[in-house]
């Protein structure tokens, strides 16, 4: 089941067959969180996630996000971006609203994400720092793509 939302000349769609893999890979490989990520890894991540693409007019992709979830209790939000030429138009806020409205992501007990620079955006959607960080652990292999 694919969902879509329209706002003016833009559409957000969860149809992952529409995702411009080259665009997403190009953005992610230059990002601080996925620098150097291989194309095959991006393709596999899209295949195994609920993806949200922002498309302009006739289908040019201008934004992306993906959610990794069991669709019952937990979701991890990842790889959120709007390409620079389209920032400042409220597209990231609209995409966040669409993500949280998705019918398969309702009633989840916990959402997680990691960011170094977008705390203000995510706080508008209920995200906050960990309340009990001493309960959380991670394995973080920062050099996995090098």
Residue pairs with C-beta under 8 A, 6 or more apart in sequence:
1 103
1 104
2 13
2 14
2 15
3 13
3 14
3 98
3 102
3 103
4 11
4 12
4 13
4 14
4 15
5 11
5 12
5 94
5 98
5 101
7 94
9 56
9 57
10 54
10 55
10 56
10 62
10 91
10 94
11 54
11 55
12 52
12 53
12 54
12 55
12 94
12 95
12 98
13 52
13 53
13 55
14 50
14 51
14 52
14 53
14 102
15 53
16 46
16 47
16 49
16 51
16 53
18 53
18 55
18 59
18 61
19 46
19 51
19 53
19 61
19 64
20 53
20 61
21 39
21 42
21 43
21 46
23 61
23 64
23 83
24 42
24 46
24 61
24 64
24 79
25 37
25 39
25 42
27 64
27 81
27 83
28 34
28 37
28 42
28 79
28 81
29 35
29 36
29 37
31 81
32 116
33 79
33 114
33 116
34 42
34 79
34 145
35 145
36 145
36 146
37 145
38 145
41 145
45 66
45 78
45 79
46 66
48 68
49 66
49 67
49 68
49 78
50 66
50 67
50 68
50 69
50 71
50 102
50 104
50 105
51 64
51 65
51 66
51 67
52 64
52 65
52 66
52 67
52 95
52 98
52 99
53 61
53 63
53 64
54 61
54 62
54 63
54 64
54 82
54 86
54 91
54 94
54 95
55 61
55 62
56 62
56 86
62 82
62 83
62 85
62 86
62 91
63 81
63 82
63 83
63 86
63 91
63 92
63 95
64 79
64 80
64 81
65 77
65 78
65 79
65 80
65 81
65 95
65 96
65 99
66 77
66 78
66 79
67 75
67 76
67 77
67 78
67 99
67 102
67 105
68 75
68 76
68 78
69 75
69 76
69 104
69 105
69 108
71 104
71 105
71 108
72 107
72 108
73 108
73 109
73 110
74 108
74 109
74 110
74 111
74 112
75 105
75 108
75 110
75 111
75 112
76 111
76 112
76 113
77 99
77 111
77 112
77 113
78 113
80 92
80 95
80 96
80 113
80 118
82 91
82 92
82 95
92 118
92 121
93 121
93 124
96 121
96 122
96 124
96 125
97 125
99 105
100 125
111 126
111 127
113 122
113 127
115 122
119 127
130 136
